């Protein structure tokens, strides 16, 4: 096994770079280092870096690193997030805006932080947020993969690889909602909202750089499908294999590698 944050295995599937780490901590550290490198790279040639963040426990180690590392000029970062539940009270701790405020934005203070206001009229909020997103290209997206293969809240039933929308309201499927229970965010399925706003697949893939962090055994089947099945909205994350600069950060548990290196 490796040491520090060295990958124990690296491979490429189509254009998707895959890096597997001995444990979750080293995976998160490596993803954090790569994210900081991308931020600095973009800021070396642009006034601002425009970033989209996922809000999920899978991102904890990455975000912890971003909060403590020195040398990032957050005063030149414009931040967005990729999805939000519809119908939760503004003060609900499960809101993704609240998660990102607690785990990142209260610590690093970006130049601008654009939070989804999902209790607004959905069509008006989609128009507002799309306008902000489209003011300039997206540089970096930090994302994960759901247990059902979703990226953001693009579940298999609603993911559209050619979606004309920038952001849209969606119905969440049961597997997606159960993941929120598995993650400890809600006590039971009935407590999980059934609708949400999400950036669409083309919006996510429009970013120059994608950093995808996927730890844990519960994600093993989604990772297998992402890497081995045909590229299809049946497993929305499979589209990551077409992106020009996407790196998938896994730990041994999510990769599920056997002694002979096979799934």
Backbone bond lengths (Angstrom), bond angles and torsions (degrees), N, CA, C in turn:
res aa  C-N    CA-C-N  psi(-1)  N-CA   C-N-CA  omega(-1)  CA-C   N-CA-C  phi
1 X - - - 1.453 - - 1.526 110.29 -
2 X 1.338 116.32 158.91 1.449 120.45 -176.76 1.506 112.01 -82.77
3 X 1.304 115.18 -179.99 1.454 120.81 178.56 1.513 108.47 -127.57
4 X 1.332 116.66 162.56 1.456 119.75 -179.61 1.506 109.74 60.39
5 X 1.341 116.21 -126.84 1.456 118.38 176.82 1.524 110.84 -119.74
6 X 1.318 117.30 34.20 1.457 121.64 174.37 1.529 109.54 -76.12
7 X 1.325 116.54 138.84 1.456 120.62 177.59 1.520 109.85 -70.28
8 X 1.331 116.30 143.53 1.458 120.35 173.84 1.523 110.65 -87.19
9 X 1.333 116.79 -15.03 1.453 121.33 175.94 1.520 108.96 -156.71
10 X 1.320 115.95 142.19 1.457 121.90 174.35 1.517 108.74 -134.34
11 X 1.320 115.77 140.07 1.450 120.42 177.08 1.522 108.38 -152.69
12 X 1.310 116.35 173.49 1.464 121.89 175.97 1.520 108.06 -131.22
13 X 1.324 116.26 132.14 1.456 122.09 176.06 1.516 107.34 -117.51
14 X 1.339 116.57 111.87 1.457 121.44 -167.60 1.528 107.50 56.14
15 X 1.326 118.84 -117.20 1.469 118.85 176.81 1.522 112.63 -102.82
16 X 1.334 117.47 0.23 1.464 121.88 -177.56 1.527 110.61 -79.73
17 X 1.334 115.99 122.54 1.462 120.98 176.10 1.528 108.84 -85.52
18 X 1.324 116.23 130.25 1.464 121.87 -176.45 1.524 108.47 -119.88
19 X 1.320 115.89 126.79 1.463 121.93 178.42 1.526 108.45 -126.97
20 X 1.331 115.93 124.51 1.463 122.36 -177.11 1.527 108.97 -111.17
21 X 1.339 115.80 134.92 1.460 121.62 -174.91 1.522 110.81 -120.34
22 X 1.315 114.67 158.17 1.455 121.00 -175.41 1.519 112.40 -62.24
23 X 1.312 116.93 -34.49 1.458 119.80 -178.04 1.526 109.77 -151.92
24 X 1.305 113.76 173.59 1.459 120.51 -175.77 1.526 112.21 -65.08
25 X 1.333 116.69 -37.61 1.459 120.29 -178.28 1.525 111.31 -63.30
26 X 1.333 116.85 -46.69 1.461 119.32 -179.32 1.521 111.42 -69.06
27 X 1.323 117.24 -33.47 1.462 121.06 174.64 1.527 110.90 -60.70
28 X 1.342 116.23 -48.96 1.455 119.92 -179.48 1.509 113.00 -64.17
29 X 1.320 116.18 -38.20 1.461 120.55 177.68 1.516 111.29 -63.49
30 X 1.323 116.64 -46.25 1.463 120.32 -179.96 1.526 111.18 -62.88
31 X 1.327 116.64 -41.59 1.461 119.88 178.40 1.522 110.75 -65.01
32 X 1.346 116.71 -38.21 1.455 120.17 177.50 1.513 112.54 -63.91
33 X 1.323 116.62 -45.02 1.465 120.72 178.16 1.535 109.99 -60.00
34 X 1.323 116.47 -43.84 1.466 119.98 -179.75 1.524 111.47 -64.63
35 X 1.331 116.56 -38.54 1.460 120.13 179.38 1.523 110.93 -64.15
36 X 1.310 116.78 -44.53 1.467 120.72 178.46 1.529 110.38 -61.88
37 X 1.318 117.22 -41.21 1.465 120.11 177.76 1.518 111.20 -60.35
38 X 1.339 116.76 -41.90 1.465 120.41 179.38 1.526 110.98 -66.48
39 X 1.342 116.53 -41.23 1.467 119.53 178.23 1.527 110.14 -58.71
40 X 1.315 116.07 -48.28 1.465 119.77 -178.91 1.518 111.71 -65.74
41 X 1.314 116.17 -36.56 1.464 119.65 177.78 1.530 110.92 -61.73
42 X 1.339 116.18 -46.68 1.468 119.59 -179.90 1.526 110.28 -64.55
43 X 1.341 117.09 -42.97 1.463 120.48 -177.51 1.530 112.47 -69.65
44 X 1.312 117.37 -16.25 1.462 119.36 176.03 1.527 112.17 -72.40
45 X 1.339 116.13 -14.84 1.470 119.27 -177.94 1.532 113.62 -130.45
46 X 1.341 117.50 -4.17 1.462 120.78 179.77 1.523 109.64 -135.92
47 X 1.320 115.87 156.24 1.469 120.03 179.65 1.522 111.55 -70.68
48 X 1.332 116.66 -36.78 1.458 121.46 -178.13 1.527 109.92 -133.12
49 X 1.326 115.69 150.73 1.456 121.64 170.91 1.523 107.45 -109.45
50 X 1.308 115.90 130.22 1.467 122.20 -177.87 1.528 107.76 -104.24
51 X 1.358 115.64 120.53 1.455 121.07 -172.20 1.521 111.53 -126.72
52 X 1.333 115.14 146.32 1.461 122.50 173.83 1.523 107.81 -117.84
53 X 1.344 115.97 132.41 1.461 121.29 -177.03 1.525 110.63 -116.72
54 X 1.329 114.95 143.75 1.461 121.50 169.70 1.520 109.35 -87.31
55 X 1.320 116.03 151.36 1.463 122.18 177.60 1.518 108.12 -118.55
56 X 1.334 116.26 101.19 1.462 121.21 -179.18 1.518 108.91 -165.13
57 X 1.329 117.42 153.78 1.469 119.27 177.93 1.527 113.22 -56.49
58 X 1.320 117.90 -26.76 1.469 120.38 178.54 1.518 112.38 -61.46
59 X 1.314 116.84 -19.36 1.460 121.37 -176.74 1.531 112.73 -95.61
60 X 1.329 117.73 0.70 1.469 120.41 -171.07 1.523 113.11 -55.80
61 X 1.317 117.44 -49.33 1.460 120.50 -175.28 1.519 111.34 -66.23
62 X 1.316 117.18 -40.16 1.467 120.90 176.63 1.522 110.58 -60.32
63 X 1.328 116.92 -48.40 1.454 120.40 -176.98 1.527 111.47 -67.76
64 X 1.323 116.94 -36.48 1.467 119.90 176.79 1.522 110.53 -59.94
65 X 1.320 116.15 -40.68 1.461 119.41 178.81 1.529 110.64 -65.08
66 X 1.320 116.91 -44.47 1.465 119.93 -179.31 1.528 111.16 -61.73
67 X 1.322 116.81 -32.17 1.465 120.15 -179.58 1.529 112.64 -71.26
68 X 1.320 117.08 -30.72 1.467 118.36 -172.38 1.528 113.71 -102.97
69 X 1.326 118.22 -17.93 1.460 119.66 -175.48 1.530 110.08 -72.37
70 X 1.299 116.47 145.10 1.452 121.93 177.62 1.525 110.23 -98.11
71 X 1.318 115.06 159.64 1.456 119.74 173.28 1.514 115.82 95.93
72 X 1.342 117.62 2.82 1.462 120.60 175.95 1.525 108.61 -97.87
73 X 1.305 116.90 126.95 1.464 121.03 179.86 1.524 109.06 -87.29
74 X 1.330 115.37 83.66 1.469 119.85 -177.85 1.523 112.39 -66.33
75 X 1.319 118.07 -16.33 1.463 120.05 176.68 1.520 111.48 -68.97
76 X 1.327 116.89 -4.85 1.466 121.41 177.44 1.530 111.81 -118.41
77 X 1.336 115.43 21.63 1.468 121.22 178.94 1.525 109.67 -110.12
78 X 1.322 116.22 129.36 1.469 123.07 172.74 1.526 106.35 -107.73
79 X 1.335 116.29 119.29 1.463 121.19 -169.14 1.526 112.16 -112.94
80 X 1.329 114.37 141.01 1.466 124.11 175.18 1.530 108.15 -130.62
81 X 1.341 116.46 167.08 1.456 118.37 165.75 1.516 109.50 -126.01
82 X 1.335 115.71 165.49 1.458 118.53 -163.42 1.515 115.46 -98.57
83 X 1.327 118.43 -12.60 1.463 118.80 -179.58 1.520 109.52 -163.85
84 X 1.336 114.54 165.21 1.466 120.44 179.44 1.526 108.99 -161.80
85 X 1.335 115.84 141.34 1.451 120.53 174.86 1.522 111.30 -65.22
86 X 1.321 115.54 149.79 1.462 122.12 169.87 1.526 108.17 -99.90
87 X 1.319 116.76 132.99 1.451 120.60 171.18 1.505 116.98 101.93
88 X 1.338 118.10 -9.46 1.458 118.83 176.43 1.531 109.96 -77.48
89 X 1.325 117.82 145.81 1.469 119.57 175.17 1.528 111.00 -59.09
90 X 1.309 115.88 153.19 1.471 120.89 -178.65 1.527 111.77 -56.05
91 X 1.329 117.38 -33.46 1.460 120.71 -176.39 1.525 113.39 -90.72
92 X 1.322 118.26 2.71 1.464 120.37 -177.02 1.527 110.71 -63.66
93 X 1.324 118.02 129.42 1.463 119.80 -179.06 1.526 113.40 -67.77
94 X 1.339 116.89 -18.03 1.467 119.31 -179.21 1.525 113.16 -78.30
95 X 1.308 117.59 -10.46 1.458 119.09 179.66 1.529 109.64 -62.36
96 X 1.312 116.02 137.80 1.467 119.83 -177.96 1.521 111.58 -66.36
97 X 1.312 116.71 -31.51 1.465 118.91 174.83 1.526 110.51 -60.44
98 X 1.337 117.07 -40.88 1.461 120.82 179.39 1.518 110.84 -65.76
99 X 1.323 116.33 -40.57 1.472 120.21 178.21 1.526 111.02 -59.64
100 X 1.317 116.35 -48.35 1.464 119.29 -177.25 1.522 112.02 -70.39
101 X 1.309 117.19 -33.26 1.460 119.03 173.93 1.528 110.16 -60.78
102 X 1.337 116.83 -46.14 1.462 121.28 -176.87 1.521 112.29 -69.82
103 X 1.324 116.85 -41.48 1.457 120.98 -171.40 1.524 113.90 -93.03
104 X 1.350 117.84 -10.99 1.464 117.80 -177.30 1.522 113.46 -145.57
105 X 1.315 117.22 -61.12 1.461 119.62 -165.48 1.526 113.75 -67.58
106 X 1.336 117.71 -29.42 1.472 119.34 176.90 1.526 112.02 -71.55
107 X 1.317 116.84 -15.86 1.460 121.45 -175.67 1.528 112.33 -100.03
108 X 1.335 117.23 -36.03 1.464 119.19 -171.95 1.531 113.41 -108.43
109 X 1.316 118.69 -19.41 1.458 123.98 173.76 1.532 113.28 52.76
110 X 1.346 117.26 73.41 1.467 119.40 176.55 1.530 111.74 -61.41
111 X 1.316 115.12 164.12 1.460 121.29 176.61 1.529 110.71 -58.95
112 X 1.319 115.65 -45.98 1.465 121.45 174.41 1.521 108.50 -137.42
113 X 1.337 116.19 138.26 1.464 122.39 174.96 1.511 108.12 -124.86
114 X 1.305 116.81 115.55 1.465 122.30 -177.43 1.526 108.64 -104.93
115 X 1.331 116.22 109.44 1.455 121.71 -178.30 1.519 110.57 -101.96
116 X 1.328 115.41 141.20 1.458 120.27 176.10 1.523 110.19 -70.52
117 X 1.312 115.90 134.08 1.458 122.72 179.13 1.530 107.46 -109.88
118 X 1.317 114.68 79.28 1.465 119.99 -167.82 1.519 113.70 -75.39
119 X 1.322 118.40 -6.39 1.459 119.37 174.37 1.528 112.40 -87.40
120 X 1.327 116.35 -3.39 1.459 120.16 168.74 1.527 109.39 -71.87
121 X 1.305 116.75 168.93 1.461 120.40 172.44 1.530 108.25 -55.93
122 X 1.346 118.92 125.62 1.468 120.37 -173.99 1.526 114.36 -55.80
123 X 1.315 117.46 -41.61 1.469 118.75 -178.58 1.524 110.85 -66.98
124 X 1.330 116.72 -39.83 1.462 120.01 178.45 1.530 111.25 -67.71
125 X 1.349 116.32 -40.23 1.456 119.11 179.66 1.529 111.47 -67.59
126 X 1.315 117.03 -38.53 1.462 119.86 176.61 1.524 110.86 -61.98
127 X 1.325 116.60 -41.41 1.463 120.04 178.94 1.527 110.89 -66.16
128 X 1.335 116.63 -41.49 1.468 120.06 179.79 1.522 111.31 -63.27
129 X 1.325 115.44 -48.36 1.464 119.49 -175.06 1.528 110.81 -71.23
130 X 1.332 116.96 -37.01 1.465 119.88 176.98 1.520 110.40 -61.48
131 X 1.333 116.36 -38.35 1.457 119.36 177.99 1.518 112.18 -61.69
132 X 1.335 116.39 -41.69 1.465 120.25 178.02 1.525 111.42 -66.19
133 X 1.323 116.52 -43.57 1.460 120.60 -178.76 1.523 112.02 -64.15
134 X 1.311 116.13 -34.01 1.460 120.32 -173.85 1.531 113.44 -89.10
135 X 1.324 117.45 3.78 1.466 119.31 178.13 1.526 111.64 -65.15
136 X 1.317 116.79 -27.03 1.469 122.23 178.85 1.518 107.29 -162.60
137 X 1.335 118.15 163.32 1.464 120.31 -179.72 1.524 112.38 -62.00
138 X 1.319 116.09 151.66 1.455 122.64 173.30 1.527 108.11 -84.19
139 X 1.304 116.16 132.67 1.460 120.18 -177.85 1.527 113.08 -92.68
140 X 1.322 116.96 -48.29 1.467 121.20 -172.76 1.527 109.50 -136.03
141 X 1.318 116.36 134.30 1.460 122.35 170.41 1.515 108.42 -119.83
142 X 1.342 115.89 127.12 1.462 122.39 172.92 1.521 106.89 -104.43
143 X 1.313 117.44 114.46 1.458 120.89 -172.09 1.513 111.61 -136.36
144 X 1.340 115.26 173.77 1.447 122.71 173.48 1.514 109.39 -127.87
145 X 1.320 115.28 -170.32 1.463 122.28 175.39 1.521 107.37 -129.66
146 X 1.316 116.97 133.79 1.456 120.89 179.91 1.517 112.60 -79.63
147 X 1.329 115.50 167.02 1.462 120.73 179.61 1.520 111.98 -60.98
148 X 1.327 117.67 -27.63 1.460 121.40 177.37 1.525 112.21 -95.04
149 X 1.332 117.10 10.41 1.457 121.05 179.35 1.508 114.37 87.36
150 X 1.337 117.60 8.80 1.462 118.17 -178.17 1.531 111.60 -73.09
151 X 1.332 115.35 155.82 1.464 122.48 166.23 1.520 106.18 -123.79
152 X 1.342 116.00 134.20 1.464 121.38 -161.94 1.537 106.16 51.66
153 X 1.321 119.16 -137.24 1.460 120.00 175.65 1.525 110.65 -106.08
154 X 1.321 116.36 34.79 1.457 121.50 173.25 1.521 108.21 -87.16
155 X 1.331 115.61 82.77 1.456 121.70 178.42 1.525 109.53 -72.23
156 X 1.345 117.41 164.76 1.462 119.07 -179.79 1.528 114.32 -52.82
157 X 1.321 117.82 -34.25 1.460 119.27 -177.67 1.511 115.28 -76.20
158 X 1.328 117.93 -17.65 1.474 120.24 -175.58 1.525 113.14 -123.41
159 X 1.340 117.75 -7.99 1.465 120.14 -179.27 1.520 110.51 -67.26
160 X 1.322 115.54 135.45 1.462 122.10 179.77 1.520 107.16 -136.62
161 X 1.326 116.35 112.04 1.463 120.63 -176.90 1.528 112.34 -68.84
162 X 1.324 116.73 -13.22 1.467 120.73 179.06 1.529 110.86 -121.98
163 X 1.303 116.32 30.02 1.464 122.08 -175.67 1.529 110.04 -60.16
164 X 1.329 118.54 127.72 1.465 120.08 177.48 1.522 113.30 -77.13
165 X 1.329 116.86 -15.05 1.469 120.67 -178.53 1.529 110.52 -81.38
166 X 1.320 115.84 153.93 1.464 122.06 173.24 1.520 110.16 -86.68
167 X 1.307 115.94 -40.66 1.460 124.06 179.32 1.515 107.18 -147.33
168 X 1.333 117.24 147.34 1.461 118.79 -175.22 1.530 110.60 -152.35
169 X 1.348 117.50 157.99 1.460 120.89 171.29 1.527 109.77 -80.61
170 X 1.333 116.39 144.55 1.463 120.59 -178.31 1.522 110.40 -139.70
171 X 1.331 114.36 156.48 1.458 122.14 167.83 1.521 107.98 -88.93
172 X 1.319 117.11 132.86 1.458 121.85 179.61 1.521 110.22 -88.90
173 X 1.343 116.39 132.77 1.453 117.60 179.29 1.532 110.71 -79.20
174 X 1.324 116.43 168.49 1.462 120.24 -172.87 1.524 111.94 -65.56
175 X 1.327 117.13 -37.56 1.474 119.44 179.70 1.519 110.66 -62.89
176 X 1.320 116.12 -40.60 1.464 120.39 178.00 1.528 110.03 -63.44
177 X 1.325 116.70 -44.11 1.459 120.60 -178.05 1.534 111.19 -68.38
178 X 1.340 117.27 -35.85 1.457 120.22 177.95 1.525 111.00 -66.37
179 X 1.335 117.25 -31.40 1.461 118.95 177.45 1.522 110.66 -59.78
180 X 1.326 117.00 -36.80 1.455 120.50 179.82 1.531 110.98 -64.39
181 X 1.332 116.18 -31.17 1.465 120.77 174.76 1.524 109.62 -72.54
182 X 1.348 116.56 -44.97 1.466 120.70 178.82 1.528 110.96 -59.44
183 X 1.329 116.43 -35.04 1.468 120.97 -179.52 1.523 112.75 -76.05
184 X 1.329 116.45 -6.74 1.455 120.27 179.22 1.522 114.14 82.23
185 X 1.344 116.25 13.92 1.465 119.21 -178.59 1.525 112.49 -82.38
186 X 1.333 117.35 -26.89 1.458 122.81 179.24 1.525 108.91 -135.09
187 X 1.334 117.64 151.31 1.467 120.10 -177.37 1.523 114.11 -74.07
188 X 1.335 116.85 -28.16 1.465 120.11 -177.75 1.514 109.15 -159.83
189 X 1.342 115.74 169.07 1.456 121.24 -175.45 1.522 112.24 -60.87
190 X 1.326 116.72 -38.45 1.466 120.29 -177.27 1.519 112.24 -62.78
191 X 1.318 117.29 -23.88 1.462 121.33 -178.53 1.519 113.01 -81.58
192 X 1.330 117.55 -14.19 1.465 121.10 -175.36 1.525 109.53 -84.90
193 X 1.321 118.77 129.41 1.465 119.99 177.25 1.527 111.94 -55.89
194 X 1.301 115.68 154.54 1.470 120.70 -178.98 1.526 112.39 -100.09
195 X 1.327 117.72 -10.01 1.460 120.91 -179.07 1.524 110.25 -132.58
196 X 1.325 114.85 158.16 1.460 120.30 -177.95 1.520 109.22 -158.27
197 X 1.316 115.68 168.93 1.461 122.72 168.04 1.516 107.78 -104.21
198 X 1.316 116.84 142.27 1.451 120.15 179.51 1.522 111.51 -145.74
199 X 1.341 115.63 142.68 1.452 119.46 166.31 1.523 107.54 -63.43
200 X 1.306 117.61 143.12 1.452 121.07 -178.05 1.527 110.65 -80.79
201 X 1.320 115.28 168.57 1.466 120.59 179.98 1.530 111.71 -59.72
202 X 1.343 120.06 -47.86 1.470 118.05 178.68 1.526 113.31 -61.17
203 X 1.318 117.97 -33.23 1.466 119.91 177.67 1.520 110.55 -63.94
204 X 1.326 116.91 -46.02 1.464 120.51 178.75 1.521 110.87 -61.63
205 X 1.330 116.06 -44.10 1.461 119.61 -176.40 1.518 113.26 -76.24
206 X 1.324 117.34 -9.28 1.467 119.70 177.78 1.525 111.72 -73.61
207 X 1.337 117.37 -16.61 1.457 120.26 -179.35 1.522 110.70 -66.54
208 X 1.312 115.89 149.80 1.465 120.36 179.64 1.519 112.30 -69.00
209 X 1.339 116.71 -34.80 1.460 121.29 -174.84 1.524 109.69 -134.64
210 X 1.324 117.42 131.16 1.457 123.00 176.22 1.523 109.24 -117.92
211 X 1.327 116.28 129.76 1.458 122.79 176.93 1.522 106.89 -121.03
212 X 1.325 116.08 109.89 1.463 122.05 -170.92 1.522 109.31 -111.88
213 X 1.320 116.89 120.59 1.461 123.48 -173.50 1.526 108.54 -116.12
214 X 1.350 116.39 119.89 1.463 120.46 -171.89 1.528 110.33 -139.79
215 X 1.330 117.73 88.57 1.471 120.30 178.34 1.525 112.69 -95.52
216 X 1.332 115.40 161.37 1.451 120.81 164.64 1.514 115.88 97.90
217 X 1.322 115.03 148.47 1.453 122.04 -176.85 1.516 112.81 -63.83
218 X 1.337 117.96 -30.28 1.464 119.83 -178.74 1.525 112.20 -65.52
219 X 1.320 117.50 -16.60 1.465 120.86 179.54 1.538 112.56 -97.67
220 X 1.331 117.00 2.34 1.468 120.03 -172.09 1.523 112.51 -60.64
221 X 1.317 117.56 -45.28 1.466 120.03 -178.55 1.524 110.65 -66.61
222 X 1.322 117.58 -39.63 1.470 120.19 177.77 1.521 111.11 -63.31
223 X 1.331 116.75 -39.64 1.461 120.18 177.64 1.520 110.40 -65.35
224 X 1.330 116.74 -44.52 1.472 119.66 178.69 1.519 111.00 -57.53
225 X 1.317 116.49 -45.91 1.464 119.91 -178.61 1.528 110.55 -66.18
226 X 1.339 116.10 -40.01 1.462 119.93 179.53 1.517 111.47 -58.74
227 X 1.327 116.65 -39.60 1.465 120.83 -172.51 1.523 113.97 -91.91
228 X 1.334 118.23 -21.74 1.465 118.82 -170.71 1.517 115.03 -118.81
229 X 1.315 118.38 -22.98 1.463 119.32 -178.35 1.517 110.75 -87.54
230 X 1.313 115.73 169.58 1.460 119.62 178.22 1.521 109.81 -64.89
231 X 1.318 116.47 152.88 1.467 121.60 179.74 1.524 108.09 -72.26
232 X 1.323 114.83 113.95 1.464 120.38 -171.58 1.513 109.58 -158.40
233 X 1.320 116.52 152.93 1.461 120.60 176.07 1.520 112.10 -69.42
234 X 1.342 117.92 -7.31 1.463 119.78 171.19 1.527 110.23 -62.59
235 X 1.326 116.38 -29.52 1.470 122.52 170.85 1.521 105.89 -131.86
236 X 1.323 117.60 88.71 1.465 120.57 -172.25 1.531 114.00 -52.60
237 X 1.329 118.31 -34.51 1.462 120.56 -178.10 1.522 112.79 -64.79
238 X 1.318 117.98 -16.73 1.467 120.06 178.88 1.521 111.85 -60.96
239 X 1.322 117.62 -23.91 1.469 120.98 179.74 1.525 111.47 -65.49
240 X 1.327 117.49 -19.70 1.464 119.89 177.87 1.527 111.32 -60.21
241 X 1.321 117.43 -22.30 1.464 121.33 179.69 1.522 113.03 -70.42
242 X 1.321 116.64 -5.26 1.466 120.09 178.99 1.525 112.65 -103.19
243 X 1.329 117.62 -7.58 1.464 120.12 -173.46 1.526 110.84 -78.12
244 X 1.332 115.47 146.00 1.470 120.12 -174.98 1.518 113.05 -74.25
245 X 1.344 118.55 -20.98 1.464 120.22 179.85 1.522 109.89 -151.07
246 X 1.316 115.62 75.80 1.465 121.60 176.67 1.523 108.13 -125.44
247 X 1.336 115.96 130.19 1.455 121.32 174.74 1.519 109.12 -118.17
248 X 1.333 115.40 129.83 1.456 123.12 179.98 1.525 108.49 -101.26
249 X 1.340 116.10 118.84 1.462 122.99 -179.46 1.527 108.45 -102.00
250 X 1.343 115.78 119.66 1.455 122.51 -177.37 1.518 110.32 -125.10
251 X 1.338 116.14 158.42 1.454 119.69 165.71 1.528 107.99 -106.28
252 X 1.322 116.65 173.84 1.458 120.38 -177.93 1.525 111.44 -57.50
253 X 1.332 116.34 -36.80 1.466 119.65 -177.32 1.521 111.80 -67.17
254 X 1.317 117.53 -40.49 1.472 118.41 -179.34 1.524 112.21 -77.72
255 X 1.316 116.68 -30.62 1.463 119.12 178.43 1.511 111.56 -74.41
256 X 1.348 117.54 -36.98 1.458 120.36 176.80 1.508 113.68 68.12
257 X 1.315 116.79 36.05 1.453 120.36 -177.00 1.528 110.78 -74.82
258 X 1.322 116.19 143.43 1.458 121.89 176.44 1.514 109.58 -96.47
259 X 1.302 116.33 178.87 1.467 120.17 -177.23 1.524 112.65 -61.84
260 X 1.337 116.54 -28.81 1.462 119.10 179.12 1.525 112.97 -93.11
261 X 1.336 115.49 9.85 1.458 119.42 174.62 1.506 114.96 82.28
262 X 1.349 117.56 13.34 1.455 121.43 -179.29 1.533 110.00 -108.11
263 X 1.355 115.11 160.14 1.448 118.94 175.38 1.531 109.30 -70.55
